[in-house]
Amino acid sequence: MDREKFERLVVRAIEDLPEEFLDRLENVDIVVADSPTRRQLRHGGLGGNETLLGLYEGVPQTERARTTVWCFLIK
């Protein structure tokens, strides 16, 4: 399957998610890559003959702060 077709399928799959899940995709990027990096494979504990089909990298939403605090240094 070519990349363009795959990306269209990804968009369609996201659009077809139930509303309760779509509401929780705030501040989430969906990235399509040809292959994972070596670091991602290592971090996932995968060997050379295994592949990575999905990966979340970041702070889980349940562990994010409810508010953002901005600090400015004024000189």
Biopython code that builds the backbone (N, CA, C, O; Angstrom):
import numpy as np
from Bio.PDB.StructureBuilder import StructureBuilder

atoms = [
    (1, "MET", "N", (0.849, -1.168, 0.000)),
    (1, "MET", "CA", (0.000, 0.000, 0.000)),
    (1, "MET", "C", (0.900, 1.238, 0.000)),
    (1, "MET", "O", (1.885, 1.297, 0.737)),
    (2, "ASP", "N", (0.558, 2.216, -0.823)),
    (2, "ASP", "CA", (1.395, 3.408, -0.853)),
    (2, "ASP", "C", (1.080, 4.313, 0.344)),
    (2, "ASP", "O", (0.026, 4.209, 0.971)),
    (3, "ARG", "N", (2.020, 5.190, 0.632)),
    (3, "ARG", "CA", (1.933, 6.038, 1.830)),
    (3, "ARG", "C", (0.693, 6.933, 1.803)),
    (3, "ARG", "O", (0.025, 7.094, 2.825)),
    (4, "GLU", "N", (0.387, 7.505, 0.662)),
    (4, "GLU", "CA", (-0.758, 8.416, 0.561)),
    (4, "GLU", "C", (-2.066, 7.708, 0.926)),
    (4, "GLU", "O", (-2.896, 8.253, 1.653)),
    (5, "LYS", "N", (-2.233, 6.507, 0.420)),
    (5, "LYS", "CA", (-3.444, 5.735, 0.735)),
    (5, "LYS", "C", (-3.476, 5.403, 2.225)),
    (5, "LYS", "O", (-4.522, 5.499, 2.867)),
    (6, "PHE", "N", (-2.333, 5.014, 2.766)),
    (6, "PHE", "CA", (-2.269, 4.686, 4.197)),
    (6, "PHE", "C", (-2.633, 5.901, 5.048)),
    (6, "PHE", "O", (-3.380, 5.779, 6.018)),
    (7, "GLU", "N", (-2.105, 7.075, 4.685)),
    (7, "GLU", "CA", (-2.412, 8.290, 5.449)),
    (7, "GLU", "C", (-3.900, 8.624, 5.387)),
    (7, "GLU", "O", (-4.473, 9.082, 6.376)),
    (8, "ARG", "N", (-4.531, 8.398, 4.232)),
    (8, "ARG", "CA", (-5.986, 8.615, 4.133)),
    (8, "ARG", "C", (-6.738, 7.665, 5.056)),
    (8, "ARG", "O", (-7.720, 8.051, 5.691)),
    (9, "LEU", "N", (-6.273, 6.421, 5.128)),
    (9, "LEU", "CA", (-6.918, 5.443, 6.024)),
    (9, "LEU", "C", (-6.753, 5.847, 7.487)),
    (9, "LEU", "O", (-7.672, 5.666, 8.286)),
    (10, "VAL", "N", (-5.590, 6.391, 7.844)),
    (10, "VAL", "CA", (-5.360, 6.854, 9.214)),
    (10, "VAL", "C", (-6.329, 7.983, 9.548)),
    (10, "VAL", "O", (-6.951, 7.975, 10.610)),
    (11, "VAL", "N", (-6.459, 8.954, 8.647)),
    (11, "VAL", "CA", (-7.381, 10.074, 8.870)),
    (11, "VAL", "C", (-8.802, 9.557, 9.035)),
    (11, "VAL", "O", (-9.522, 9.992, 9.934)),
    (12, "ARG", "N", (-9.205, 8.641, 8.181)),
    (12, "ARG", "CA", (-10.562, 8.081, 8.267)),
    (12, "ARG", "C", (-10.783, 7.332, 9.582)),
    (12, "ARG", "O", (-11.848, 7.434, 10.192)),
    (13, "ALA", "N", (-9.776, 6.585, 10.009)),
    (13, "ALA", "CA", (-9.884, 5.840, 11.261)),
    (13, "ALA", "C", (-10.045, 6.790, 12.447)),
    (13, "ALA", "O", (-10.832, 6.525, 13.356)),
    (14, "ILE", "N", (-9.303, 7.891, 12.439)),
    (14, "ILE", "CA", (-9.411, 8.865, 13.526)),
    (14, "ILE", "C", (-10.784, 9.514, 13.506)),
    (14, "ILE", "O", (-11.411, 9.673, 14.553)),
    (15, "GLU", "N", (-11.259, 9.892, 12.315)),
    (15, "GLU", "CA", (-12.574, 10.512, 12.195)),
    (15, "GLU", "C", (-13.695, 9.580, 12.648)),
    (15, "GLU", "O", (-14.731, 10.041, 13.126)),
    (16, "ASP", "N", (-13.492, 8.277, 12.499)),
    (16, "ASP", "CA", (-14.506, 7.293, 12.862)),
    (16, "ASP", "C", (-14.480, 6.885, 14.336)),
    (16, "ASP", "O", (-15.305, 6.082, 14.772)),
    (17, "LEU", "N", (-13.541, 7.434, 15.099)),
    (17, "LEU", "CA", (-13.491, 7.124, 16.527)),
    (17, "LEU", "C", (-14.755, 7.634, 17.218)),
    (17, "LEU", "O", (-15.298, 8.665, 16.821)),
    (18, "PRO", "N", (-15.226, 6.935, 18.235)),
    (18, "PRO", "CA", (-16.376, 7.432, 18.997)),
    (18, "PRO", "C", (-16.062, 8.799, 19.608)),
    (18, "PRO", "O", (-14.915, 9.089, 19.949)),
    (19, "GLU", "N", (-17.086, 9.627, 19.740)),
    (19, "GLU", "CA", (-16.927, 10.992, 20.232)),
    (19, "GLU", "C", (-16.202, 11.042, 21.572)),
    (19, "GLU", "O", (-15.410, 11.955, 21.807)),
    (20, "GLU", "N", (-16.458, 10.080, 22.454)),
    (20, "GLU", "CA", (-15.816, 10.084, 23.773)),
    (20, "GLU", "C", (-14.288, 9.971, 23.665)),
    (20, "GLU", "O", (-13.570, 10.465, 24.534)),
    (21, "PHE", "N", (-13.793, 9.328, 22.613)),
    (21, "PHE", "CA", (-12.347, 9.225, 22.406)),
    (21, "PHE", "C", (-11.812, 10.453, 21.672)),
    (21, "PHE", "O", (-10.731, 10.951, 21.987)),
    (22, "LEU", "N", (-12.576, 10.935, 20.692)),
    (22, "LEU", "CA", (-12.150, 12.134, 19.961)),
    (22, "LEU", "C", (-11.962, 13.309, 20.906)),
    (22, "LEU", "O", (-11.030, 14.096, 20.745)),
    (23, "ASP", "N", (-12.843, 13.431, 21.892)),
    (23, "ASP", "CA", (-12.745, 14.527, 22.860)),
    (23, "ASP", "C", (-11.446, 14.478, 23.649)),
    (23, "ASP", "O", (-10.987, 15.509, 24.141)),
    (24, "ARG", "N", (-10.853, 13.312, 23.777)),
    (24, "ARG", "CA", (-9.626, 13.146, 24.565)),
    (24, "ARG", "C", (-8.356, 13.258, 23.723)),
    (24, "ARG", "O", (-7.254, 13.099, 24.246)),
    (25, "LEU", "N", (-8.499, 13.530, 22.432)),
    (25, "LEU", "CA", (-7.338, 13.662, 21.553)),
    (25, "LEU", "C", (-6.818, 15.096, 21.500)),
    (25, "LEU", "O", (-6.126, 15.478, 20.556)),
    (26, "GLU", "N", (-7.148, 15.869, 22.497)),
    (26, "GLU", "CA", (-6.676, 17.245, 22.564)),
    (26, "GLU", "C", (-5.157, 17.257, 22.734)),
    (26, "GLU", "O", (-4.612, 16.548, 23.580)),
    (27, "ASN", "N", (-4.489, 18.063, 21.931)),
    (27, "ASN", "CA", (-3.041, 18.225, 22.019)),
    (27, "ASN", "C", (-2.291, 16.914, 21.723)),
    (27, "ASN", "O", (-1.278, 16.615, 22.354)),
    (28, "VAL", "N", (-2.798, 16.143, 20.763)),
    (28, "VAL", "CA", (-2.164, 14.888, 20.359)),
    (28, "VAL", "C", (-1.879, 14.958, 18.865)),
    (28, "VAL", "O", (-2.766, 15.281, 18.076)),
    (29, "ASP", "N", (-0.653, 14.659, 18.479)),
    (29, "ASP", "CA", (-0.284, 14.594, 17.066)),
    (29, "ASP", "C", (-0.238, 13.134, 16.643)),
    (29, "ASP", "O", (0.293, 12.284, 17.358)),
    (30, "ILE", "N", (-0.797, 12.856, 15.483)),
    (30, "ILE", "CA", (-0.703, 11.525, 14.889)),
    (30, "ILE", "C", (0.358, 11.629, 13.796)),
    (30, "ILE", "O", (0.219, 12.429, 12.871)),
    (31, "VAL", "N", (1.414, 10.826, 13.900)),
    (31, "VAL", "CA", (2.531, 10.889, 12.963)),
    (31, "VAL", "C", (2.647, 9.546, 12.256)),
    (31, "VAL", "O", (2.661, 8.495, 12.896)),
    (32, "VAL", "N", (2.731, 9.591, 10.940)),
    (32, "VAL", "CA", (2.950, 8.385, 10.142)),
    (32, "VAL", "C", (4.408, 8.393, 9.704)),
    (32, "VAL", "O", (4.872, 9.357, 9.095)),
    (33, "ALA", "N", (5.123, 7.331, 10.010)),
    (33, "ALA", "CA", (6.532, 7.214, 9.636)),
    (33, "ALA", "C", (6.748, 5.890, 8.910)),
    (33, "ALA", "O", (6.050, 4.908, 9.165)),
    (34, "ASP", "N", (7.712, 5.878, 8.014)),
    (34, "ASP", "CA", (8.003, 4.652, 7.268)),
    (34, "ASP", "C", (8.484, 3.536, 8.185)),
    (34, "ASP", "O", (8.151, 2.367, 7.989)),
    (35, "SER", "N", (9.268, 3.909, 9.183)),
    (35, "SER", "CA", (9.762, 2.908, 10.123)),
    (35, "SER", "C", (10.157, 3.601, 11.425)),
    (35, "SER", "O", (10.461, 4.794, 11.434)),
    (36, "PRO", "N", (10.151, 2.843, 12.525)),
    (36, "PRO", "CA", (10.547, 3.435, 13.807)),
    (36, "PRO", "C", (12.054, 3.651, 13.865)),
    (36, "PRO", "O", (12.815, 3.011, 13.140)),
    (37, "THR", "N", (12.467, 4.551, 14.728)),
    (37, "THR", "CA", (13.895, 4.764, 14.943)),
    (37, "THR", "C", (14.445, 3.600, 15.769)),
    (37, "THR", "O", (13.685, 2.835, 16.363)),
    (38, "ARG", "N", (15.750, 3.478, 15.798)),
    (38, "ARG", "CA", (16.378, 2.430, 16.627)),
    (38, "ARG", "C", (16.052, 2.639, 18.100)),
    (38, "ARG", "O", (15.833, 1.681, 18.841)),
    (39, "ARG", "N", (16.023, 3.909, 18.516)),
    (39, "ARG", "CA", (15.699, 4.217, 19.906)),
    (39, "ARG", "C", (14.284, 3.755, 20.240)),
    (39, "ARG", "O", (14.052, 3.195, 21.311)),
    (40, "GLN", "N", (13.340, 3.983, 19.334)),
    (40, "GLN", "CA", (11.965, 3.561, 19.567)),
    (40, "GLN", "C", (11.858, 2.038, 19.640)),
    (40, "GLN", "O", (11.124, 1.508, 20.474)),
    (41, "LEU", "N", (12.577, 1.342, 18.782)),
    (41, "LEU", "CA", (12.581, -0.123, 18.831)),
    (41, "LEU", "C", (13.172, -0.625, 20.142)),
    (41, "LEU", "O", (12.626, -1.527, 20.776)),
    (42, "ARG", "N", (14.301, -0.028, 20.543)),
    (42, "ARG", "CA", (14.945, -0.411, 21.799)),
    (42, "ARG", "C", (14.013, -0.160, 22.976)),
    (42, "ARG", "O", (13.835, -1.016, 23.843)),
    (43, "HIS", "N", (13.425, 1.028, 22.989)),
    (43, "HIS", "CA", (12.537, 1.412, 24.090)),
    (43, "HIS", "C", (11.326, 0.475, 24.176)),
    (43, "HIS", "O", (10.820, 0.195, 25.263)),
    (44, "GLY", "N", (10.874, -0.002, 23.016)),
    (44, "GLY", "CA", (9.749, -0.925, 22.983)),
    (44, "GLY", "C", (10.133, -2.368, 23.222)),
    (44, "GLY", "O", (9.270, -3.244, 23.281)),
    (45, "GLY", "N", (11.449, -2.625, 23.364)),
    (45, "GLY", "CA", (11.917, -3.983, 23.607)),
    (45, "GLY", "C", (11.745, -4.901, 22.405)),
    (45, "GLY", "O", (11.566, -6.109, 22.563)),
    (46, "LEU", "N", (11.798, -4.324, 21.191)),
    (46, "LEU", "CA", (11.582, -5.123, 19.990)),
    (46, "LEU", "C", (12.903, -5.556, 19.376)),
    (46, "LEU", "O", (13.892, -4.824, 19.416)),
    (47, "GLY", "N", (12.906, -6.744, 18.812)),
    (47, "GLY", "CA", (14.086, -7.274, 18.148)),
    (47, "GLY", "C", (14.109, -6.894, 16.683)),
    (47, "GLY", "O", (13.207, -6.214, 16.195)),
    (48, "GLY", "N", (15.154, -7.340, 15.972)),
    (48, "GLY", "CA", (15.350, -6.988, 14.574)),
    (48, "GLY", "C", (14.277, -7.489, 13.633)),
    (48, "GLY", "O", (14.033, -6.872, 12.595)),
    (49, "ASN", "N", (13.626, -8.599, 13.970)),
    (49, "ASN", "CA", (12.613, -9.157, 13.068)),
    (49, "ASN", "C", (11.192, -8.736, 13.466)),
    (49, "ASN", "O", (10.219, -9.224, 12.891)),
    (50, "GLU", "N", (11.073, -7.843, 14.436)),
    (50, "GLU", "CA", (9.760, -7.370, 14.870)),
    (50, "GLU", "C", (9.541, -5.939, 14.374)),
    (50, "GLU", "O", (10.493, -5.235, 14.035)),
    (51, "THR", "N", (8.294, -5.530, 14.338)),
    (51, "THR", "CA", (8.008, -4.178, 13.877)),
    (51, "THR", "C", (7.094, -3.470, 14.870)),
    (51, "THR", "O", (6.433, -4.103, 15.694)),
    (52, "LEU", "N", (7.073, -2.177, 14.775)),
    (52, "LEU", "CA", (6.284, -1.339, 15.665)),
    (52, "LEU", "C", (5.137, -0.750, 14.856)),
    (52, "LEU", "O", (5.375, -0.062, 13.863)),
    (53, "LEU", "N", (3.898, -1.008, 15.262)),
    (53, "LEU", "CA", (2.742, -0.538, 14.511)),
    (53, "LEU", "C", (2.073, 0.671, 15.147)),
    (53, "LEU", "O", (1.242, 1.322, 14.515)),
    (54, "GLY", "N", (2.421, 0.975, 16.375)),
    (54, "GLY", "CA", (1.854, 2.135, 17.043)),
    (54, "GLY", "C", (2.656, 2.470, 18.272)),
    (54, "GLY", "O", (3.215, 1.585, 18.920)),
    (55, "LEU", "N", (2.716, 3.754, 18.597)),
    (55, "LEU", "CA", (3.540, 4.169, 19.722)),
    (55, "LEU", "C", (3.020, 5.487, 20.276)),
    (55, "LEU", "O", (2.732, 6.414, 19.520)),
    (56, "TYR", "N", (2.902, 5.567, 21.583)),
    (56, "TYR", "CA", (2.590, 6.839, 22.234)),
    (56, "TYR", "C", (3.852, 7.301, 22.937)),
    (56, "TYR", "O", (4.422, 6.567, 23.744)),
    (57, "GLU", "N", (4.288, 8.509, 22.637)),
    (57, "GLU", "CA", (5.436, 9.093, 23.312)),
    (57, "GLU", "C", (4.974, 10.393, 23.951)),
    (57, "GLU", "O", (4.494, 11.297, 23.268)),
    (58, "GLY", "N", (5.121, 10.477, 25.237)),
    (58, "GLY", "CA", (4.709, 11.699, 25.921)),
    (58, "GLY", "C", (4.210, 11.416, 27.313)),
    (58, "GLY", "O", (4.326, 10.301, 27.820)),
    (59, "VAL", "N", (3.655, 12.435, 27.921)),
    (59, "VAL", "CA", (3.115, 12.329, 29.271)),
    (59, "VAL", "C", (1.665, 11.864, 29.170)),
    (59, "VAL", "O", (0.874, 12.484, 28.459)),
    (60, "PRO", "N", (1.303, 10.790, 29.863)),
    (60, "PRO", "CA", (-0.098, 10.349, 29.831)),
    (60, "PRO", "C", (-1.024, 11.473, 30.285)),
    (60, "PRO", "O", (-0.687, 12.244, 31.183)),
    (61, "GLN", "N", (-2.173, 11.553, 29.664)),
    (61, "GLN", "CA", (-3.111, 12.627, 29.972)),
    (61, "GLN", "C", (-3.489, 12.644, 31.450)),
    (61, "GLN", "O", (-3.724, 13.708, 32.023)),
    (62, "THR", "N", (-3.548, 11.469, 32.063)),
    (62, "THR", "CA", (-3.911, 11.402, 33.478)),
    (62, "THR", "C", (-2.840, 11.980, 34.386)),
    (62, "THR", "O", (-3.102, 12.272, 35.553)),
    (63, "GLU", "N", (-1.618, 12.149, 33.849)),
    (63, "GLU", "CA", (-0.519, 12.691, 34.646)),
    (63, "GLU", "C", (-0.198, 14.149, 34.307)),
    (63, "GLU", "O", (0.704, 14.741, 34.899)),
    (64, "ARG", "N", (-0.934, 14.723, 33.360)),
    (64, "ARG", "CA", (-0.704, 16.121, 32.985)),
    (64, "ARG", "C", (-1.319, 17.049, 34.019)),
    (64, "ARG", "O", (-2.326, 16.726, 34.649)),
    (65, "ALA", "N", (-0.698, 18.198, 34.178)),
    (65, "ALA", "CA", (-1.233, 19.201, 35.091)),
    (65, "ALA", "C", (-2.540, 19.743, 34.519)),
    (65, "ALA", "O", (-2.695, 19.861, 33.303)),
    (66, "ARG", "N", (-3.460, 20.066, 35.389)),
    (66, "ARG", "CA", (-4.750, 20.616, 34.959)),
    (66, "ARG", "C", (-4.615, 22.052, 34.451)),
    (66, "ARG", "O", (-5.390, 22.493, 33.602)),
    (67, "THR", "N", (-3.638, 22.766, 34.970)),
    (67, "THR", "CA", (-3.443, 24.151, 34.537)),
    (67, "THR", "C", (-1.997, 24.340, 34.119)),
    (67, "THR", "O", (-1.107, 23.619, 34.569)),
    (68, "THR", "N", (-1.779, 25.292, 33.277)),
    (68, "THR", "CA", (-0.429, 25.631, 32.840)),
    (68, "THR", "C", (-0.013, 26.904, 33.553)),
    (68, "THR", "O", (-0.756, 27.885, 33.566)),
    (69, "VAL", "N", (1.153, 26.891, 34.136)),
    (69, "VAL", "CA", (1.663, 28.064, 34.816)),
    (69, "VAL", "C", (2.776, 28.656, 33.959)),
    (69, "VAL", "O", (3.744, 27.971, 33.628)),
    (70, "TRP", "N", (2.636, 29.917, 33.605)),
    (70, "TRP", "CA", (3.640, 30.602, 32.788)),
    (70, "TRP", "C", (4.487, 31.457, 33.698)),
    (70, "TRP", "O", (3.954, 32.206, 34.518)),
    (71, "CYS", "N", (5.777, 31.362, 33.573)),
    (71, "CYS", "CA", (6.708, 32.170, 34.354)),
    (71, "CYS", "C", (7.535, 33.015, 33.407)),
    (71, "CYS", "O", (8.085, 32.509, 32.429)),
    (72, "PHE", "N", (7.620, 34.277, 33.691)),
    (72, "PHE", "CA", (8.414, 35.188, 32.874)),
    (72, "PHE", "C", (9.450, 35.846, 33.746)),
    (72, "PHE", "O", (9.165, 36.250, 34.874)),
    (73, "LEU", "N", (10.643, 35.951, 33.228)),
    (73, "LEU", "CA", (11.722, 36.637, 33.918)),
    (73, "LEU", "C", (11.854, 38.033, 33.303)),
    (73, "LEU", "O", (12.168, 38.178, 32.122)),
    (74, "ILE", "N", (11.609, 39.043, 34.119)),
    (74, "ILE", "CA", (11.693, 40.425, 33.640)),
    (74, "ILE", "C", (12.922, 41.060, 34.244)),
    (74, "ILE", "O", (13.089, 41.078, 35.463)),
    (75, "LYS", "N", (13.789, 41.587, 33.383)),
    (75, "LYS", "CA", (15.021, 42.220, 33.850)),
    (75, "LYS", "C", (14.922, 43.705, 33.683)),
    (75, "LYS", "O", (15.861, 44.427, 34.018)),
]
sb = StructureBuilder()
sb.init_structure("model")
sb.init_model(0)
sb.init_chain("A")
sb.init_seg("    ")
for serial, (resi, resn, name, xyz) in enumerate(atoms, 1):
    if name == "N":
        sb.init_residue(resn, " ", resi, " ")
    sb.init_atom(name, np.array(xyz, "f"), 0.0, 1.0, " ", f" {name:<3s}", serial, name[0])
structure = sb.get_structure()
